[in-house]
């Protein structure tokens, strides 16, 4: 990239960060290790909410499992508890029509067309640290796209989120985030009758697939070492 073009791109990123800081003020630092969502079907199996300073992967293997309804419920919770949530929409599939303007005031919707764009957006927002909850929705991205995301990217995002009092929730179709401290599975398979229920979101069933913490740091070090190995050995 030419020098002046690189400077212009850097200036735009700085301007964007200033805009985010003004529009979404930094959350107060909290001593709690969990982000309580107020959703019993999520808070109970996870031991009190989404872990802060960590990535949680929610796997939605079935069609119409209710991941969109979960996203809407999390936005409602952010409005209720007065904090901001960032939704990185990997396939530009989010439909805000069912949410009123009061709820949308607490939402930053990042519309992406590819999984690669979503990862770059997550990197920027986690570095900025303005959002107690960052959701990365990759449910509708193709397997071909998702396979191109290296595990090094996920470990980099994990290192970023460790530095801030935020929870990062990644919605996927199949298990793919090696650095996730908590892995959940959405076991629903909804039909039209389910959507006609008055409180359909309460029917969501989430189970814990894996929960671990201490080995995350070791995995991050291993990934970073592997990424640097060609340079350490002089390979090109």
C-alpha positions as CSV (number, residue, x, y, z in Angstrom):
1,X,0.0,0.0,0.0
2,X,1.4,3.5,-0.9
3,X,2.6,5.5,2.1
4,X,0.0,8.3,1.8
5,X,-2.8,5.8,1.2
6,X,-1.8,3.9,4.3
7,X,-1.8,7.2,6.3
8,X,-5.3,8.0,5.0
9,X,-6.6,4.5,6.0
10,X,-5.0,4.9,9.5
11,X,-6.7,8.3,9.9
12,X,-10.1,6.9,9.0
13,X,-9.7,4.2,11.6
14,X,-8.8,6.8,14.2
15,X,-11.8,8.9,13.2
16,X,-14.0,5.8,13.5
17,X,-12.8,5.0,16.9
18,X,-13.5,8.6,18.1
19,X,-17.0,8.3,16.7
20,X,-17.6,5.0,18.5
21,X,-16.3,6.5,21.7
22,X,-18.7,9.4,21.4
23,X,-21.7,7.4,20.3
24,X,-21.1,4.4,22.6
25,X,-19.3,5.5,25.8
26,X,-16.9,3.1,27.4
27,X,-18.8,0.8,30.0
28,X,-17.8,1.2,33.6
29,X,-15.2,-1.4,34.6
30,X,-17.0,-4.2,36.5
31,X,-15.6,-6.8,38.9
32,X,-18.1,-9.4,37.8
33,X,-16.9,-12.3,35.6
34,X,-20.2,-12.9,33.9
35,X,-22.5,-10.8,31.7
36,X,-26.0,-11.6,33.1
37,X,-28.4,-11.6,30.1
38,X,-31.6,-12.0,32.1
39,X,-32.5,-15.0,29.9
40,X,-33.0,-18.0,32.2
41,X,-32.4,-20.5,29.3
42,X,-29.0,-18.9,28.8
43,X,-27.9,-17.8,32.2
44,X,-28.7,-21.0,34.1
45,X,-26.7,-23.5,32.0
46,X,-23.8,-21.1,31.8
47,X,-23.5,-20.6,35.5
48,X,-24.8,-17.0,35.6
49,X,-24.3,-15.6,32.1
50,X,-21.8,-15.1,29.3
51,X,-18.1,-15.1,30.5
52,X,-16.5,-11.7,30.3
53,X,-13.0,-11.5,28.8
54,X,-13.7,-14.6,26.7
55,X,-15.3,-15.9,23.5
56,X,-18.4,-18.0,23.7
57,X,-19.3,-20.1,20.7
58,X,-23.0,-20.9,20.2
59,X,-23.5,-23.7,17.7
60,X,-26.8,-23.7,15.8
61,X,-26.6,-26.9,13.8
62,X,-30.2,-27.1,12.7
63,X,-32.2,-24.8,10.4
64,X,-34.7,-22.6,12.2
65,X,-33.1,-23.3,15.6
66,X,-33.9,-19.8,16.9
67,X,-30.6,-18.0,16.8
68,X,-32.3,-14.9,15.3
69,X,-34.8,-14.9,18.2
70,X,-31.9,-15.2,20.7
71,X,-30.2,-12.2,19.1
72,X,-33.4,-10.1,19.5
73,X,-33.7,-11.2,23.1
74,X,-30.1,-10.1,23.8
75,X,-30.8,-6.7,22.3
76,X,-33.9,-6.4,24.5
77,X,-31.7,-7.3,27.5
78,X,-29.1,-4.6,26.6
79,X,-31.9,-2.0,26.5
80,X,-33.3,-3.2,29.8
81,X,-29.9,-3.1,31.6
82,X,-28.8,0.0,29.8
83,X,-25.7,-1.1,27.9
84,X,-24.6,-1.2,24.3
85,X,-24.4,-4.3,22.1
86,X,-22.6,-4.7,18.8
87,X,-24.0,-7.1,16.2
88,X,-21.6,-8.0,13.5
89,X,-23.9,-9.5,10.8
90,X,-21.7,-11.8,8.7
91,X,-24.3,-12.3,6.0
92,X,-26.3,-9.1,6.2
93,X,-29.3,-11.1,7.3
94,X,-30.5,-9.4,10.5
95,X,-34.0,-7.9,10.3
96,X,-34.5,-5.0,12.6
97,X,-38.1,-4.4,11.6
98,X,-39.4,-6.3,14.7
99,X,-37.6,-4.0,17.1
100,X,-38.7,-0.5,18.0
101,X,-36.4,2.6,17.9
102,X,-35.8,2.6,21.6
103,X,-34.2,-0.9,21.4
104,X,-32.1,0.1,18.3
105,X,-30.6,3.0,20.3
106,X,-28.5,0.4,22.2
107,X,-27.4,-1.4,19.0
108,X,-24.5,-1.0,16.6
109,X,-25.3,-3.1,13.6
110,X,-22.3,-3.9,11.4
111,X,-23.5,-5.2,8.1
112,X,-21.0,-7.5,6.3
113,X,-21.2,-9.6,3.2
114,X,-18.5,-12.1,4.0
115,X,-17.1,-13.9,7.0
116,X,-13.7,-12.2,6.4
117,X,-15.3,-8.8,6.8
118,X,-17.0,-9.9,10.0
119,X,-13.7,-11.0,11.5
120,X,-12.1,-7.7,10.6
121,X,-15.0,-5.8,12.2
122,X,-14.8,-7.9,15.4
123,X,-11.1,-7.1,15.6
124,X,-11.8,-3.4,15.4
125,X,-14.6,-3.4,17.9
126,X,-12.8,-5.6,20.5
127,X,-9.8,-3.3,20.3
128,X,-12.0,-0.3,20.9
129,X,-13.6,-1.9,24.0
130,X,-16.9,0.2,23.9
131,X,-19.3,-2.7,24.0
132,X,-20.1,-5.1,26.9
133,X,-21.4,-7.6,24.4
134,X,-20.1,-8.2,20.9
135,X,-22.1,-10.7,18.8
136,X,-20.6,-12.2,15.6
137,X,-23.3,-13.9,13.6
138,X,-21.8,-16.4,11.1
139,X,-24.8,-18.8,11.0
140,X,-25.6,-18.1,7.4
141,X,-22.1,-17.8,6.0
142,X,-21.1,-20.7,3.7
143,X,-18.8,-23.5,5.0
144,X,-16.4,-22.6,2.3
145,X,-16.1,-19.1,3.7
146,X,-15.8,-20.3,7.3
147,X,-13.0,-22.8,6.5
148,X,-10.9,-19.9,5.3
149,X,-10.8,-18.4,8.8
150,X,-7.6,-19.6,10.4
151,X,-7.5,-20.5,14.1
152,X,-4.9,-17.8,14.5
153,X,-7.6,-15.2,13.9
154,X,-9.8,-16.7,16.7
155,X,-6.9,-16.7,19.1
156,X,-6.1,-13.1,18.2
157,X,-9.7,-12.1,19.0
158,X,-9.5,-14.1,22.3
159,X,-6.4,-12.1,23.3
160,X,-8.2,-8.9,22.5
161,X,-11.3,-9.7,24.5
162,X,-9.2,-10.7,27.5
163,X,-8.2,-7.1,27.9
164,X,-11.7,-5.7,28.3
165,X,-14.7,-6.4,30.5
166,X,-16.8,-7.6,27.5
167,X,-18.3,-10.9,26.4
168,X,-17.9,-12.0,22.8
169,X,-20.6,-14.4,21.4
170,X,-19.9,-16.1,18.1
171,X,-22.9,-17.7,16.4
172,X,-21.9,-20.6,14.1
173,X,-23.5,-23.5,12.2
174,X,-20.9,-25.9,13.3
175,X,-18.0,-26.0,15.8
176,X,-15.1,-23.9,14.5
177,X,-13.8,-21.5,17.2
178,X,-10.8,-23.2,18.8
179,X,-10.2,-20.4,21.4
180,X,-13.8,-20.4,22.7
181,X,-13.8,-20.7,26.5
182,X,-17.4,-21.8,26.4
183,X,-19.1,-23.8,23.7
184,X,-22.9,-24.0,23.7
185,X,-25.3,-25.8,21.4
186,X,-28.8,-24.5,20.4
187,X,-30.8,-27.7,20.2
188,X,-34.1,-26.4,18.9
189,X,-35.7,-27.1,15.6
190,X,-38.6,-24.6,15.2
191,X,-41.6,-24.7,12.9
192,X,-44.5,-22.3,12.2
193,X,-46.4,-23.4,15.2
194,X,-43.5,-22.5,17.5
195,X,-43.2,-19.0,16.0
196,X,-47.0,-18.4,16.6
197,X,-46.4,-18.9,20.4
198,X,-46.6,-15.7,22.4
199,X,-43.3,-16.3,24.2
200,X,-41.5,-18.5,21.7
201,X,-38.0,-17.4,22.8
202,X,-38.6,-19.0,26.2
203,X,-38.7,-22.3,24.4
204,X,-35.0,-22.1,23.4
205,X,-32.9,-25.0,24.7
206,X,-29.2,-24.4,25.2
207,X,-26.8,-27.0,26.4
208,X,-23.1,-26.7,27.4
209,X,-20.9,-28.6,25.0
210,X,-17.6,-27.6,26.6
211,X,-16.4,-25.2,29.2
212,X,-12.8,-24.5,30.1
213,X,-10.6,-21.6,31.1
214,X,-7.1,-22.3,32.2
215,X,-5.9,-23.8,28.9
216,X,-6.9,-20.8,26.8
217,X,-3.7,-18.9,27.6
218,X,-1.6,-22.0,26.8
219,X,-3.4,-22.4,23.5
220,X,-2.9,-18.7,22.6
221,X,0.8,-19.0,23.2
222,X,1.0,-22.2,21.1
223,X,-0.9,-20.5,18.3
224,X,1.3,-17.4,18.4
225,X,4.5,-19.6,18.4
226,X,3.2,-21.6,15.4
227,X,2.5,-18.4,13.5
228,X,6.0,-17.1,14.1
229,X,7.8,-20.4,13.5
230,X,8.6,-19.8,9.8
231,X,10.3,-16.6,10.7
232,X,12.2,-18.2,13.6
233,X,13.5,-20.9,11.3
234,X,14.4,-18.6,8.5
235,X,11.8,-20.2,6.1
236,X,10.2,-18.0,3.4
